[in-house]
Amino acid sequence: MSARPAADSLFALRARLVAELSRRAAALAQEVRNYPTPIARCDEQLTGLLERRARVTRVLDDVDGLPAVDAAGSLAALEACAARLAPEDLDAAFFGEWRAALVALRAEWRATPGGCGPADAWANDGGCAA
């Protein structure tokens, strides 16, 4: 298996995540704008909504700013971004499919001799060893 299809898959996954995060950030912003008033100081639902919007926006900025030059480094960065998202931050079906695609891509790169390179810090169980 060549390294090019894996890189193409990585960039497609990144584009899908950016699109989904953008969609979700816009939906959360709309939800905040339409939040019913008056708002009590102790409104936990609004606080959670604001935290989710901030988290999604931060991850979107991080993913959007990833350099597209090092495929293995980009995969690790995407995996780190996925780990920072809570399941409720994205559509559950998308989140599950996207995480499964990341795992499959990591497995594909592991199966390719030299695909991950010596800097790969991933343990055999698929978790980060560093």
Helices and strands as residue ranges (DSSP letters): H 3-33, H 44-64, H 71-84, G 87-89, H 92-111
